[in-house]
Amino acid sequence: MVSKERPGPIGFDDFLKVDIRVGLVVQAEPFPEARKPAIRLVVDLGPEIGRKTSSAQITRHYRPEDLVGRQVLCVVNFPPRQIGPMMSEVLTLGVPDADGEVVLIAPDQAVPAGGRLF
């Protein structure tokens, strides 16, 4: 669960440590082995990073078949995390809707996979 407390100020150098990239969802499937409802994603993050897996708790607003071909933003420099039987290699980013359910973040125009948020 994400804390609702507002974090204190950070320096710009701290922001630069978080590597957020745009990726293209190339595969999406139900992930019933996860403790909370989730979708297993394979995201193409461009030639520098390649394809990475992510477990995303986004089942309220998204179906796997609607995610393929969609661009998403991912944190690519967190350590991998074991989620059930899979290793989640990137954190796919979203924001909560009025009910606290995840809404994915994406660029409003198509951009090259692997582009870094700045």
C-alpha positions as CSV (number, residue, x, y, z in Angstrom):
1,M,0.0,0.0,0.0
2,V,1.3,3.5,-0.9
3,S,1.6,5.9,2.0
4,K,-0.8,8.9,1.8
5,E,1.6,11.1,3.6
6,R,3.3,13.6,1.4
7,P,7.1,13.0,1.3
8,G,9.5,15.8,2.1
9,P,11.4,17.7,-0.5
10,I,14.2,16.0,-2.4
11,G,17.0,17.4,-4.5
12,F,17.0,17.2,-8.3
13,D,19.9,14.7,-8.2
14,D,17.6,12.4,-6.2
15,F,14.9,12.6,-8.9
16,L,17.5,11.8,-11.5
17,K,18.3,8.5,-9.7
18,V,14.9,7.2,-10.6
19,D,15.1,5.9,-14.2
20,I,11.6,6.1,-15.7
21,R,11.2,5.0,-19.3
22,V,8.4,4.6,-21.8
23,G,7.8,1.1,-23.0
24,L,5.4,-0.7,-25.3
25,V,3.3,-3.6,-23.9
26,V,4.0,-6.5,-26.2
27,Q,2.4,-9.3,-24.2
28,A,-0.3,-9.2,-21.5
29,E,-2.0,-12.2,-19.7
30,P,-3.9,-12.9,-16.5
31,F,-1.7,-13.6,-13.5
32,P,-3.9,-15.7,-11.2
33,E,-0.9,-16.8,-9.1
34,A,-0.5,-13.2,-7.7
35,R,-2.0,-12.6,-4.2
36,K,-4.0,-9.6,-5.5
37,P,-5.6,-9.6,-9.0
38,A,-2.9,-8.7,-11.5
39,I,-1.9,-8.9,-15.1
40,R,1.5,-10.1,-16.2
41,L,3.1,-7.7,-18.7
42,V,6.0,-8.0,-21.1
43,V,7.1,-4.4,-21.9
44,D,9.6,-3.5,-24.7
45,L,11.7,-0.7,-23.3
46,G,13.8,-0.2,-26.5
47,P,17.1,-1.5,-27.7
48,E,19.2,-0.3,-24.6
49,I,17.0,-2.1,-22.0
50,G,15.1,-4.7,-24.0
51,R,12.0,-6.6,-22.9
52,K,11.1,-6.8,-19.2
53,T,8.4,-8.4,-17.2
54,S,6.0,-6.6,-14.8
55,S,3.2,-7.7,-12.5
56,A,0.6,-4.9,-12.6
57,Q,-2.5,-4.7,-10.3
58,I,-4.6,-3.1,-13.0
59,T,-7.5,-5.5,-13.5
60,R,-10.2,-3.0,-12.5
61,H,-9.8,-0.9,-15.6
62,Y,-7.8,-3.1,-18.1
63,R,-8.1,-6.4,-19.8
64,P,-5.0,-8.1,-21.1
65,E,-6.1,-8.1,-24.7
66,D,-6.6,-4.3,-24.6
67,L,-3.1,-3.6,-23.3
68,V,-1.0,-5.0,-26.1
69,G,0.3,-2.2,-28.2
70,R,-0.2,0.4,-25.5
71,Q,2.6,2.6,-24.2
72,V,3.3,2.7,-20.5
73,L,5.8,4.3,-18.1
74,C,8.0,2.1,-16.0
75,V,10.7,2.5,-13.4
76,V,13.5,0.4,-14.7
77,N,16.2,0.6,-12.0
78,F,14.4,-0.9,-9.0
79,P,15.7,-4.4,-8.1
80,P,13.6,-7.2,-9.5
81,R,10.9,-8.4,-7.1
82,Q,9.5,-11.9,-6.8
83,I,5.7,-11.9,-7.3
84,G,4.4,-15.4,-7.0
85,P,6.2,-17.6,-9.5
86,M,7.5,-14.7,-11.6
87,M,10.2,-12.1,-11.3
88,S,8.8,-8.6,-11.8
89,E,11.7,-6.6,-13.4
90,V,10.1,-3.2,-13.8
91,L,7.4,-1.1,-12.0
92,T,4.7,-0.1,-14.3
93,L,3.4,3.3,-13.2
94,G,-0.1,4.5,-12.5
95,V,-2.2,6.8,-10.4
96,P,-5.3,6.1,-8.3
97,D,-8.8,6.9,-9.6
98,A,-11.5,8.1,-7.1
99,D,-11.8,4.6,-5.8
100,G,-8.1,4.0,-5.4
101,E,-7.9,1.7,-8.5
102,V,-4.8,2.1,-10.7
103,V,-5.0,4.1,-13.9
104,L,-1.9,3.7,-16.1
105,I,0.3,6.7,-17.0
106,A,1.3,7.1,-20.7
107,P,2.5,9.8,-23.0
108,D,-0.3,11.5,-24.9
109,Q,1.5,11.0,-28.2
110,A,3.5,8.0,-29.5
111,V,7.2,8.2,-28.6
112,P,10.1,5.8,-29.2
113,A,10.3,3.0,-26.7
114,G,13.1,3.5,-24.1
115,G,12.7,7.3,-23.9
116,R,13.6,8.6,-20.4
117,L,11.2,10.8,-18.4
118,F,12.8,14.2,-17.6
